[in-house]
């Protein structure tokens, strides 16, 4: 039984009312992605509440737009982008005054700062420091993904791969629905490969003995000589997860057949 129930409200927003008359508009798309992510966190007790919260340009947004600022906001989070640190200090002070004096709201000083975009995160995203700025997944979001996958694949030692996939696949699909918005496909490719390595290592541990490992590799159509050499190896599971025998027997196609999703769009040849 889950100890902590986390009730999640989905807030969607749009800067103008343009396009809201469509059967499926941007608010619907935002909500669909958020629903998928909440479902992927079911293990942590997340549950979605049914109420809809669709927000259209609030008072602070209107003020920032009137001033000509470039900004992004969601619920009570807001990032404003300016050309220099000096401008950032000036804008931050004036916006604080607007929030506290005009809107009569408190500013969270601990979470407020003037910094370079790549040093800040917003809803799990940040920006690269490259000459060509790209939208990237924030380091903490990547760490949380790896921590969750490690939890699932550690348990794979004592359960069937089908059971592992029933927990892992929905989490990965929900994560991809949200973070697939990034502009660094190489990160998604690397994470997908890393997940497969975790699964190969878990299955190697499951087989336990050299005899069972050899039999499993032969059943997966690995050549007898390669299966013999690998099964008798004294190297650790993580090292052998990268070995040719496991790459052939537990191929990308094999995991796909079990229902493992990819975090990036794979183009068929």
N, C-alpha and C positions, 0 to 999 in steps of 0.2 A: 504493500500500500504506500502511496506517495505521502511523504511527511508534510511537504509544503506545496500548497496549491497556489499557483500564480495566475491571477485573472488578467488577461491581456485585452486591452482596447486597441482597436486599429484606427488611427487618425490618418485620413487622406486629405490632401490639400491641392489647390490649383490657384495659380496667380490671377487668372481671369475666368469668366464664365463661358468663354469660347469653347465650343465642342461638347458642352455638357448635355446637349440635346441628343447626342448619338446614343445608340443602343448599348455600346460598350465604349466608354470614354476612359480618359487617363485615371480618373478616380477609381474606376472598376479595376483597371490594370494594377494600380498600387495596392488595392485591397486584396486582389488575388495573390500577388507575390507575398504580402504580409501573412495571409492565411496559411500559405504553404510553409513559411518559416516557423510559424507558431506550431503547426502540426509536427514539424521536425524536432521541436523541443518538448514533445509530450513526455519524454523520459524524465524531464526536470520538473514536471508538474504544471507546465504551461497549459492554459485552457483559454479559449477565445470567448469573449462575451459578445452577445448578438447585436448590441446597439451599434449604429453607424455614426461615425464622427467625420463628416466631410467639411473641411474648412476652406473657405475662400478668402484670400488676402486680408489679414487682420490689420488692426490699427498700426502696429509697429511696422509691418511690411509696407503699408501705404506711406508711412513717414520716410522709411529708407528709400523707397522708390521715388518719392518726391525730391529727396536730396540727390538722387542720381547715383546712389551706391550700388555696387555689385554685391549681391548677398544671396545666401541660401538659408532657409529656415524650415524647421519642422517642429510642431508642437511648441515647447518652450526652449528649443535649441536654435541658435542662430550664428552663422559665420558671415562676417563682412570682410570683403577683400579690397585693400587699398594698395597704393604704390610704394609706401615707405613706412618705416617704424614710427617716424614722427607723425605721419598722417594717422596711423593706427591709434596712437595714444590720444590724439585730438578727437577722433571719431568715437573712440571708446568712452571718453569722458562725456561727450555730448549725448551719446545714446543712453548712457547710464542715467543722466539727468532726465531724459525723456521718459524712461521706464519708471523711475522712482517718483518723479514729480507729476508727470502727465497721466501715466497709467496707474500710479499708486501701487506698483509692484516692487518686490525685492529682487536684487540681482545677486546671483550666486557668485561671490567673489572668488571662491576656491576654483571654480571651473572657468572663470573669465581670464583672458590673457591676450596680450598682443604678441604674436609670433609669426614665423614663416608658415605658409600653408602646409608644407610637408611635416611640420612639427606638431600639427594639430590633427585631430580626427573628428569626423562627423558621421554619426550613424554607422560606424564600423568602417568608414572609408577615409582616405587621406589623399595626398597628391605626391607625385614623384618629384625628385630634385633634378631630373634630367632637363636638358635644354628644351626638349619638347615635353611639356608638362602632361602627365597622364593621371587618370583617376585610378588609385590603387587601393587594395584592401589593407586596412590598418593592422599593424603588427599584433595587437592584442586580439583582434578577431581571428587572425591566423593561428595564434597560440591556442585560443579556445577550440578551434576546429580540430587541431592535432590532439589536444587533451581529450576531447570527446571520442575521437577515433581510437585513440590508445585504450580508453576504457572499454570500448566495444570489442576490440580485437584481442585484448587480454583475456576476456571471458570466452573467446573463441576456442581456447585450449580445451574447455570442458563441454562444449556444446557443438551441435552440428553446424556446418557451414550455412545450411538453409536458415537456421535460427539466427545466426549472425547477420545474414543478409536482410532478414525481416526487420532488424533494428537499424542496420547501417544504411540501407538503400533509401528509406524515407528521409533520414537525416541529411544525406548527401543531396537528395533532390531539393529539399527545402533550402539548404545552404546555397545551392547553385541558383535557385530562383531569385535569391536576394543578392548574392555577391557576384553572380555572373555579369552584373552591370559594370564590373571593373574593366579597365583598358589594358590589363596585363595578362593576356592569355597564357604566357609562359608560366605564370604562377599557378594557374588552374591546371595546366598540363603537369607541372611538377608535383602538385598535391595529389592528382589522380594516380600518378606513378607511385608516389609514396604510400598511398592507401593499398595499392596492389601488393607492394612489398610487405606491408604489415600482414596482409592476408596470407601471402606465401609463407612467411615466417610462422604464422599461427598454425597453418596446416602442417608444416614440417614438424612442429612440436606435437601435434595431434598424433602423427604416425609413430612417434616415440622410438621404436627399435629399428636397426638397420634392415632387418628382414621385412618389416612392414613398409618401410620407406621404399625399399627396392620394388616390392610388389605394387605399391601405389603408383610409382613412377612408370612401371611397365604397363599398368592398366591405362595410364594417361598417354601411352604410345611414345614414351621416351625410349631411345635406342638402348638395348641391353647393356652395352659396355658403358655408356654414359650413366645409366641408372645404377650400375654396380659401383662405379667410382664415386658417385655422389652419395649414395646410401651409406657407404663405408667411411665417409669423411668425418673427421672429428671437429670440424669448424662449426661455429655457432649458427643458430637459425637466421639471424639478420644477414650474416655474410652469405649464407647459402641461398637466401631469398633472391640474391642477385645472380646466382649461378645459372648456367645455360639450361641444365636439366629442369629446373623449376620454371624458368621463363618459357620453355617449350611445353612442358606438361600443364602448368598453370598459366596459360597464356592470357592475353587480354581478351581474346574471344571466349575463353573458358569462363572467366569472371562475368563477362557480358551475358553469357547464357544462364548464369545463376541470378541475374537481375541487378548486377552492380552497375550503377549509372556512372557516366563520366562527368567531370565538372566543366568540360569544355565541349564545344561542338566539333565532333569528329567528321571529317569530310571523306566520303567513300571515293575510292579511286575509280 
